[in-house]
Each structure stands twice: as structure tokens, then as C-alpha cells.
Amino acid sequence: MLGRSTFSRPGNFRPENLGPNAVALIRNLGFAFFVFCVLIFTIIAATYEPEDPLFHPSTKISNFLTSTSNATFKSDTTEAKTGENFLAPNQTEVASFINATDVVKLMSEVAVAGEGENVEAEGAAASACEGPIDCRDPEVFHLMMTAAIEKFKDIHFYRFGKGVRGESDTTCDMAWRYRPKEGKTASFYKDYRRFTISRTNCTLSVADIGEYHTGVNARKKKRKPGFQKPGGKQDEGSVFPVYGEPVNDKLPVIESEGSFRGGKYLVYVGGGDRCKSMNHFLWSFLCALGEAQYLNRTLVMDLSICLSSIYTSSNQDEEGKDFRFYFDFEHLSESASVLDQKQFWVDWDKWQKKDGLRLHVVENFQVTPMKLHDVKDTLIMRKFGSVEPDNYWYRVCEGETESVVQRPWHLIWKSKRLMDIVSAIASRLNWDYDSVHIERGEKAQNKELWPNLAQDTSPDSLLSTLGNKVEDGRNLYIATNEPDTSFFDPLKDKYTTHFLDEYKDLWDEKSEWYSETTKLNNKVPVEFDGYMRVSVDTEVFLRGKRQIETFNDLTNDCKDGINTCNTAAS
């Protein structure tokens, strides 16, 4: 008998089984497809990085920061954008603020914790009835907090410091950190005031609160300088700017030969970026800083800036301006690895031959950072020639590099000293003012590009336009490039007007700003130059409760001239 053929039909493929087999096959395929989709979704979720708003493509960020043409920057006197401008507004609070109902709770916590001190009821009673006021007494602390909250109704309080003795037995100094209630910037401010405490029948009360920054004994002391690297625990001040703190802008140093030898460095030399607008300077400088971070190297930077003639009273380019006059070097040096160029070259000359440190020179901006990633030499030097615009630093970050090297905008904040002036002006106005930006100058004289600007910013037109936007009697801060502010005198009939020069005492020879910048500048007085004026004027404007812009609210003319409105908006 012949055996069963190997080609005989198996049982599962009999006609009566085809229907159930088809259903099973479809079910299995469906399950496999589901598993595949889950796997793909998991991979995407694990690797996807959402767009960081700080790092837009250069075409977008260029339009935002400056006007560009053929890879060159047009000169402008606008304030350069810095890291604070990209931070989320403070409506998203990082901590809850303190109100009057919280004071009693806070006082109880201080009394219980004592923070290592022996707080006794007898001591409190003695302070209330006789002898000097004990500024560390919880009752006095409670009084000062309550008085501050009740007086300054337009700010949110986030933290109070301990009270300390003022200039006499009846005065106490206390500091606090705060934000304006209607603030539109992600910043903290610090104030310290002098409180006068009165005593009546053993009952204490606050008789007076001094002006902005009068409580100098409560001011935080400067930290010791040192070469600090990123990392470590951060508080709100590490993420958000805090204005009103002492400025520590000592230069970081490398203290030992071994530390220097073990480091890796990047330096940019030459180029045509000097004496350009501040926007141009930042666009190029942040390219260098971004490359240094990509290569995991310390950026060797020149702190000496050439200030463009568009900002100087002499109408000439001025060398020798210090980076720290305009930007927060303390934040930069704590958040990134940077060194001062002068000190670096001293150390390099001292140790380069002895330790055999190697130098790698790059003279073509088209050599991308990606090609330098594996260079082991101690120092990479990018040298730029004399032919503009190919000798601009920012050319390194163009092309394929744009998607690899990101400009770290969050590392560049405005000078705390300038921002302290801004805080002082806003504080004198009790953070309760509206602001208007009125741009005139050369634009108002150029009828071809701005045919309506002069008329639309005339006093009569302003009174008509502002009447629908600002309530009568309000404090109105006017940020303007109009040199003769008496031009706006007709507005005084409806508003209490304020201009930048009204606050000259904040940067004159008796001011803290003048004293500290002179010390920083080797005892040579520093001019409060045009860029500083623009920076402060703009920042005070931005802190107004209602902000009215020239080209958005006062005139239909385009900011960059006729027929450019759509281009500027794109």
C-alpha cells in the first residue's frame, strides 16, 4: 500500500476551515499592527524634544532682533534683546506670595523655629516698653511686614528678611523680594527700607517707611569671588533675574597650573564685529558662546567692548567700554564656563611652553564646529580676517551649523546696575503708572518713509489718542528720543508726566551706580551713555501697567518705513 502523499492537503486547509482561519489571521494582523503603533509612539515620546522658544532659526530671530541685509546689520539704537525677554511672564508664579493674612502664620513659624535664637516673651515686652527697639523681635517683624504689605499695594511680596538695627534705637531695616502685581517680565526685585518704630504706652507701631533702598543695613553682603562652574542647587534667582542684590562681577580665575593644563579653551580673534550695534555684538558673541558649549570648552572672552557711535555723545566709536557696564557678567560666569582674555593670555604665556600645551588655529569660518569636535588641543583659536561680512563671528553659526549650535540667550541678562536704576524709577512711581513710547527724531523728519509720524506724535494728536487709552490724572512715563521734553508740556494738563532725565540723581556723581562703575573702571568715571539711556528708558516703559507703542498705537506708519508693515510682522 502506498503511503500518504507529502502533497496531501492538511486538515487546517480544508474548505470548511477557511472561514475561521481568515478571521484568526485578521485578528493576529490587527494585534501586530497595534503593537507596532505602540512601539513607534513610545520611541517618538522618548526621543521627541519640543521646540525651545529661546532657539528659533536664525531667520526668525534675526528679524526679531535686528534688520538684516546681505549678511550685514543695519545700525539701530534699539535696546538689544537679552535672556530676560525670552522668559515666561510672571503670571506663572514659581512661589506663592505673602499677603496680610499670612503674616500671623509666618510670625508663629519664626517664633517656633527661632532659627537658633532664644525668643522670649519677657524680651519682647521689654522692647515694647523701654530701651532700644529690638528689630529681631517677632512682634517688630510682624509690624514691619504688615506695614509694608498695606503700604505697597501694587506689588506681591515673596520673601522677607530678618529685621536689623537701623541708624538709631528707633529704626529698623528690613529687606524683601517682590514682583509687581501686573508685571510682564519674569523677574524678582529686592528692596530694603528703613522703618521708624514709635512706642506709645508699651504699644509699638510703624511711624514711617523710608524711600527705595534706604534700609542699607539689611542689604545682602557680596559673595566672595571665585571661579565658579555651572551646577549645584538653584533658587529662583538662578532662573529669574533678581534686581537689588549686590553685584559680584569679579573676574573668574584659574588658581593652579594643573587646573589650567586640564582645561580646554576656545577663543575668537579679530573680525569686523567691533564697533557695530549692540544687537550685532550679541548675535556674534552668542555664536561664539554657543560653539564653546557645543565643544565643551571654556570661552575666552574679551570684556572690552567698542561702543558704536550711534550710542555715544561724541558721535565717534569709543573703545574700552566694559562688558559689565551693560550685561550681567555674574550670571554669565556662574551659568557658563568663561574666562577673561587678558588673564588667560598671562596664564597661557606662563604655562604653555612648560606644559607643552597645543594650539589649533582655524582661519576659515566654513570649518564647522562639528569638524572641531574631536580636536584634543588645549586651545582652539578662530582667527577672522579683514574682509566684511565674511569676517563676522556669526558666520560660524550659519548653514548646517544652525541646527547644531544653539545660541544660549538665557545666559545673557542686562546689567543689574542698570536694572537697579529701572527698579528705583518704578518704585518712585509706586509701580502704578502707564507708559507711552514716542519715537520721533530723524524718522519724524523723513516724510518719504514716515509721512504721518510727525503729525501723529504732535501734542494735539497725542492728547486725542491717549484720551481713549489712559485715564486722566494718571502718572504717565514717556520713553522718547525727542531731546526737548518740553515739547510734551501740553500733556501735563491731563497727566502727571515723567521722563528719564527726571531721575538723573540715580546715575550722577553722588549715586551708587556712579561709585560702583567708577571703581570697576579703574577709578575713571563712566559716562551714562546712549545705550544705557535706551536700555533704562525701554525697561521702565515695559513696567508700566498700560504700554502704548508708537507704531502700534499712535500712528499707522510702519516702523521700518513705508510699505514695510507686513514684512516686519512676518
Steps between C-alpha positions, in 0.01 A plus 500: 500500500630842410554746789327839531634748245707784638290727283171405655289788643546549881193514713526873573469582131187307438219710350295490817789662699573793267250738666626461859861513376438830322346651813795384710748640248328840495493505880871420520589764241294759686673421829843518331413839351389627841827385660697667220315831551561491874871437438528793258312730737728398788812572296368842394399589856842403633703691242280800417634835615250786484611823343678727742366854454847639569646330196315599187656461156730788420262644241229546764723620781684739265172666406412530867834642611615705204444589141734313268618562148763302312633347822569842652312671782338838464600738776223563746462649844247251630575306815640155432288209616649288775410186692233663717298588189457131421394390847134429566309788661456487874134409484632145538624537855789291627396561859192623681508858618444622856192700589380654825320184612824304476696727732363352822584151378849607400552664835397180676743295292784740578416490872492120503811445290692790649769424242743419781401798713333516843187708446336572834183684590684704765739633237212602277331681784819687587545607140147636492524701823856623540845513347597467133260332260596135453478469120527119524198480728221300327250771594707765324548268204122454486441874510746575222366226270142612554587865442688420177215288362243767581705785351620342178177369356625460141762235571504136607737413785683167475752506783586720797843517658566538870483846647831662599581815689484822298685824567346556842329324792157558342571391144517157342606393150332213320533352152251315284472338161199588285338534159259763373146362490454587135858433396560357155858383552628190679712685753526540874589828668661561836437802714624593845337781695553682827206482739448751778336331799299705750412396856186615681410350840699183422323470164721494191400630157670592172516878472679522165649292218796647313552529128631230264821333626525709817541201733864449410579293809271226367683485171652163418878489508698420187612143452866419477627483141615174352506286189154347517366243259141417413311262723389473857174591662316793347241732647265733317784748453693246292211464258351849515693826529500655848560874503609688809760247615867603533684440175795262502669539163852401599679320220529121530854366519669161478701470816738216418718380216339157514151643455615710206679208336195277535263749337390539139449848356357687201585856398385722210760750374455798265206550268276787400249482784651777712326836520179363351158532665437316824261267318780401264742453790266261683413305185870431441605456863228244565612305195846471658351406837273244336795339320700487824214318672460261208872417514491481881768768524549817704443814294785749530319833459606861460315710757606820323223621267515763228184706535354601165474870417121464489507487882772755584475872575818557296341336193821298473562130566641466851727214606560379854140456616462216749261212424389526863363851446225356282455131586486280808842336505432338837213298357699412189807380692287295741298339220768439239874437484666827399833670568630853453732518199765717669552264791485196273790616282710569811440142617554361150838670465595375846414133449474431125867416432557333834205264463510462123148635453392480137322761290262418211444797265194528272499782242189411299154550649376220273686250720197399704495430874408141414841458333670628815317273740783246522788749521707418810720812508472720807399814309300544180551847354265627231669784309289734291633714215430855387243447223144571611253331529698174475691595814192528723499251783138404447589348162628196694143424606344518154415216261501147636634622834177686568316183598788372716639799693239694694548853625454496881290815533400405854856563619505870409312727736507877520735670744362486852631850559292637214202295608533637853446845347191365326373356829562829681303699241208256505509498881486879518188475287369232742483257205173672413542680170422472130765543234522617143786463253523799266756460223575816304851625417622437144199285416260786566704718262500244218163552330575253221525197730283624789249746352269520805733446797573866578132594503387185683747564783427873533359611838149557362487157338644336811237658722229370269645148466599456864163629618347169392777290654619664824280634778532866594729570794712187459878493536621475140859400428610618156788306342616704205795601284367855478785709652277789612248352742325838536350407163259283700399768753137516372453145634547630854147638493364144516785286639791509739779447249840349576817474290831321546698817578274564796698226678857615425589470867502121450813522282660833594824542697330430835326182387581141582514421127766768445706383794496132405564547128786740572656240728448234234662728241831545688374817671419670169142642495261326261264692274134409511503449124233477235461124516457513877234767456315295240524190716364667815235700312372186329491293818310768696254517212451123511407513867207735448156358575385606155756529220433700185736461205572753227449280195228279638285755679585859404552489123424282200849556360724194487791469742755440222348738249221504244374164370695298760223428752419154366868414472567599860209292622606186316 
